[in-house]
Amino acid sequence: MKDGLGSLLTTLGERSAYDAASQCSRCGYCEQSCPTYVATGREAFSPRGRNQLVRLMLEGKLDDPASAEEALSTCLLCGACQTVCPAHVPTPDLVLEGRRALRGKGSALLDAVAKLMRERPAFFRLLLGWAFRFKRWGLAGLAARSGLLRLMRLPVLEEMILTVPDAPARTADEELAGRPELGPASEAAWGYFAPCGPRYLMPRVAVATAKALGALVGKGAVLGNPCCGLLSFNYGDLDEARAAARAVIERFEGSGLPPGVPVAADCSSCAAFLKSYPQLFLADPAWRARAEAFAARVRDAVELLPAEKVPKNEALPLLTVHDACRLRNGEGSTAVPRAALKSLAGGGCAELGRAEHCCGGAGAFAFVHPELSGELLKAKCAAIADTQARVVAASSTSCLIQLERGLSMYYPECKAVHPMELVADALQRRGIPEKNG
């Protein structure tokens, strides 16, 4: 497809997008795992329906390719279908290939934002700082509620202003500067990759990661990385996504981090994307090798939690766990964080019904498809309420934002917290300092 990857990495190795789509036997085994199909009952909104639309596009048999736009745009990219599929058909990647074919080069606005974050981070932080000031002063909310942004054809910005609860005064970079858990890269036991969510929206998560891993793993080092490029990969231009990936890899290679030391990212969406970097460079052997070397070192921060060292928190209310989609399906790494959280809860961890179902956050999905997202969020909050838990752990920024919004409406007795925050709090209650070396 024009403007797409063309080739994908699958369980059968490198395959063309057409070969990957052809792996789908249309058995329907995936349908009950797909939140949008369960919510709507529409075949076009099922994984096999979307796969067939992409296949028809590739074969040139879809008379009006734009007719596939609704089905492809409403995919959450959660990957639940790929996890349960006997052939592990890479439906999320195929959906993205279809979207790129429909929109061409993607969103110029999103690419401009991504490029600004990568090339002029200081200026981006300045702009964001003033936006947060306006929010704290109530001016941003006033503009959103007035309908002015909708008249300016910026409904997504309006929804974001009203939805995102935090307006931090400092970024994660500022909060982490001089912390005792962090030191020079040459002496580090782990390197910290700052995803944009914790960096700009939830610096408290970054601080908790430093505290938790500093105590349980050893001193870390901040890599000072640019944006990973996920925004451009999902919604913008692949060239910009590749440029972001190259910048990240070059920063990692020049960081001085010792061989074998892991790179920890505390947003599961970004961690999963960092691990998938090799797919961006299938046609470039030199960069593919560099991407593979980097991806092999990446760990979701929650993967580094040693359950046997996580202390029980006697003061913790009943806890349940929402599996971030990219942690469960993109990384297949729910066992380690669940073991750590169960250790922390002392066995008082309530099982969440359909924990694998997306909450409807899914990056920008909540802003682009608010009604469908709201339906999924309501179902997720109902499942959380059924457990009677007072705390729900989630490891992705978009999940935390979405759950905070939903719980405030449907189940305010419960709060959404990143697992690293829970572990850091337990360590602080036990008075456990950072580990040396």
N, C-alpha and C positions, 0 to 999 in steps of 0.2 A: 504494500500500500504506500502511496505517496505520503511523505512527511511522517512515516512510521518507522519502527525498528526493522521491520522486514523479517528478521530472524529472532527466535525466542529460545531461551534455555528452558527445556522441559525435563521431565523425569526420563525421557528417552534420549536426552542429549539435545544438541542444537537442532532446531527444526524451523522451517519456514512457517509463517503465520498460517498459511493454508493447511500445511500438514498438521499443525497443532490443532486447528479447528476441526480437521477431519478425524481427529482422535475421538471426538464426541460421538457416541453410539446412540444418543437420544434415548437412553434407558429411563431417564427421569428420576434416577436415584438421588440426584442433587436437589430436587425441587423443595423438599421439606426443610432443607438446610438453608434455603435462601430467604432472608427476611422479607424482601420485596415481593416475592411470589406468595409467601404465606399471608402477607398483609393484603394483597390485591387479588390473588387467584388468577392473574393474567398470565397466559403462556408466554407472551412476549417479554414479561418481566421475570421469567425463570432463566436459570443459567443455560439450559439447552436451547431455549428460545433465542437468547442473545447470541449464542454460538452459531446458530443457524443463520441469523441475520448477517453476522460477520462473514460467514462462509459464502452466502449469496452475494455480498458486496465484493468479495475477492474473486468470485466467478463472473462478476459483471451481470448477474441475473436479477438484481434488484432494480426494478424500473425506476423507482424514486428513492435513491439512497437516503434522502432526508427523512423518509418515513420511518427509518430506524432510529432517529435521533432520540425520541422519548424513551424507548426501551434501553438504549445504551447510556443515556445521561442519568437514568434513575438507578443504575448499578452502583452499589455501595463500595465496590472493589474490596469487600471484606475478605474474600478468598475462602469462605466456608464451603462453597461448592467444590473448589479444587481439593480441599482437605478430604471430603467424603467421596469424591469421584474415584472409582476403581482405576481409571487411567490417569488420574490427576491432570485432567485437561486444564491448561492455564487460562481459565475464563477471564480473570481480571486483566491480564495482559492483552488478551484478544479484544476485550471491550475497549481498552485504551487505544489499540490499533484502529478500531472502528471509529472511535471519536476523533482521532487525528485525521482520518480520511475525510470525515464530514466537515471539520472546521479548518482544515489546512494547517496553517502555521500556529493556530492557537490564540490565546489571549495576549495581546500586546501589553495590556495594563498589568496583568499578572507577571509577565516576563520583565516588565520595567521595575516592578516592586522587587522581584527576585534578584535582578541585576543590581539594584540599589543596595540590597542587603549584602550582596557579595562584594561589590566593588567600592561602595562608600558607606560602610557600616556606621561610622561616626555620625554622618549626616542622617542616616535612617534612624538611629537612636535619638537624635535631636528632634526629628519630626514626631516620632512615637512618644517621646517624653512630653511634648506639648499636647498631643492628643489625649494622653492620660491625665494631664493637668485639667484639660477641659472636662474630662469625664468626672474627675474628683470634684471639680467646682460645679458640676451639674449642667454645664453648657452643652456638652456633647449629647447628653440625654435629651435636653430641651430641643436641640436641633432635630434629633431623631423623631421625637414624639410630635413635633410640629408638622411632619410630613414634607419638610423642605428637601431632605435627601431623596425621598421618593420622586418628588417633582424633578430633581436633578438626575433622575434615572440611576440612582445609587441605592436601590433597596437592600442590597446585600450589606453595604456599609451601615445602613440604618439598623438592620437586624443584628449585626455584630456589636454595635455600640450598646444596644439594649440587652444583649445576651451575655457578653463576656463580663463576669462579675468583678474581676480584679482590675485595678489600675495602679500597678506598682510604681513607686517613686524611683526605684533603682533597678538596673538590669542585673542578670545573673553575673556578668563579668565584674560589675562593681561589688556585688555582694560577696563574691568568692575571693576578691583581692586580699591577700595577706592572711587567709584562713590557715590555722595550724595544721589542718589535714592535708594541705597541698604544699608542694615544693617543686624543686627543679625536675625536669623530665628525665634527666639521666639517672635519678635515684628513685623514680616512681615505680610503684607496683601496679598502677593502672593509669590510663590517660583519660581525661574527661572531654568528651565531645559534647558541646553545648547545642542541643536542638533549639530551633527558634521559639518553640512553645515555652519551655522552661527559661530560656534566655530572656525573652521579652515579656511574656504574659504571666509566668509562674516562677519567678526566681526562687521562691521558697522551696520548690522541688529540687533545684540545683544545689541549694545549701544543704538540704536533707541528704542528697546523694553523697556530697562531700563528707558529711558527718558519719553516715552509715558505712560507706566503703572505707573511709579513713580509719574507723574503729575495727572493722572486721577483716579488711584485706591489707591495709597498709597505706602509706601516704600516696596521694595521686598527684597528677600534674594537669593543669588546664592547657589544652591544645590551642586555644584561640582560633578555632576554626571558623570559616565562613558558612553560610547556609548550605545544606546538603543538596538542594536542587529538587526536592520532592514536589514543591509547588509547581515548578515548570514541567516536571515529568508528567504530572497528573492533569494539569490544566493549560499548560503553555507549550513551549517549543522545545523539542528534544535537543537542539543545538545549545540552548541555554542550560538545560539540565546537564549536558555533558561538560559544559564550561564550569559549572558549579562543582561537578564531581572531580574534574581535573584539579581545581583549586583546593579542594578538600584533601585529595591524595597528596598533592605537593606539600601542603602544610603538614600532613602527617609524616611524610618522608623526611622533612627537615626539622622535625620536632625534637629529635634526640632521644625519643622513647626507646628503652632497651629492647632487644629482640624478644619476641614472645609475649611481651607485656600487652594485655588487652586494652582496647579502646572502648570505653563505656558511654552509652548514650541513654539518657533517661526519659525518652519518649519512644514508645514502641513503633510508632509509624516511621520515624526517622531511622531507628535502628534497623528495621526490616529493609528499608530502602538502601541504606549503606551496604548491607549484606548483598544486595542485588546489583551493585555497581558493575560487575563484569558483563552483565547483559547490555549495558550501554555501549560497550566497546568490542562487540563481536567481530566487527569488520576492521579492527585496529589491533593487531597482535601485541604490539608493544604496550599500549595502554591497557589492554585486557589483562596482561600479566601483572601490571602494576595494580590494577583494580582488584585482581584476585588476591594479591598479597595483602592489600589493605583490608578487604572484606573478611579475610580469614582471621583478622585480629579483632573485628568488631563484636561486641557483646551488648545485648540489652542490659542496662544496669541491674535489673532485677535478676538476671542470670548469674550474677556474681555474688548473690547473697548466700552465704553458707548457713543452711538451716540449723546445723548443730551449734552455731555460735550466736544465733539470734535469741535474745532473752525473752522470756514471757513477760508480757505487760499485764499485770494484775488489774490495772485501772481501765483496760480497754473494754468498751462495750461490745456487744455481740457483733461479729464481723462477717461479711460475705465478700465474695470476689467476683467482679465482672471481668471476663477475659477480653482484653483489648484484641480486636480482630487481627491486627498485624502481629501481635505476640503469639496468638494461638495458631493462626493460619499461615502467616508469612514467615514466622520463625520457628513454629512448633515447639515453643519453650515454656509451656505453662507449668510443668512439673516442679522446676526449681523454685520459682516464686511462690507457688502454692504451698510447698513444704515449709518455706521460710515463714509465710504468713500463719500457717497452722501452728508452727512452733511459737510464734509471737502471741497467738491467741490462746495457747495452751489447750488446743483441741476445741475451743469454742468458736469454730468457724462454720457458719451455716452455708449449706450448699444452695447455690442460686439456680433456680429452674431456667433452663435454656441459657446458661451462662455464655454459651458460644454465639448467641444471637447479637448482632450489631445493635447498639443503642441509638443509631441514627445520626451520630455526630459525623463520622467519616470525613474528616477534613472540612471542606467547604460544603458538603452535602446538605447540612442543616440549613444553610443560607440559600442554597440554590433550589432545594425542594422542601420547603418548610412544612408543608402539610403531611407528606409521606414520612419525613423525619419525625414530626411530632407524633404520628401514630406509632412508630417504632419506639420512641422514647416513652410514651405512655405505657406500652406493654412492658418495657424494661423496668420502669418504676413500680409497676404492679407486681412484677416478679420479685423485686427487692423487698417490697412491703410484705409479701407473703412470708419471707424469711424472718420478719420482725427484727432484722439487723438494724443497728444504729450507725454503722460505718460500712461503706462499700469501697473496696480498693480497686483502682483502675490505673494502668500504667501508660496511657496515652493522653496527651494534652487535649485533643478533641473530645475524647471520652469524658474527661474530667469537666470540661466546660459544659458539655451536653448534659451530663448527669447532675451537675450542680443546678442547672436551670430546671431540669425536670423534677428533681427532688424538692426544690423550693415550692413547686406548684402542687405536687401530688403526694409527697411523703416527707414533709419538712423535719420529721424526727431523725432523719438519717442524713449523713453528710458523705460526700465523695472525697477520697484522699488517695494520693499516690502511695504505693507500697513503701517507697523510700522514706516518706514522711513518717509512716507508722514505725518503721524500724529505727529511725533516728530518734523518735520520741521515746521508744522503749529503752534505747541505749542511754539516753539522757536521764531517764528515771532511775536507771541502775548505776548512774555515775561512771559509765565506762568511757574512758578517754580514747583518743585516736591511737591506733597501733603504730609503733615505730618500725620503720624499715619495710 
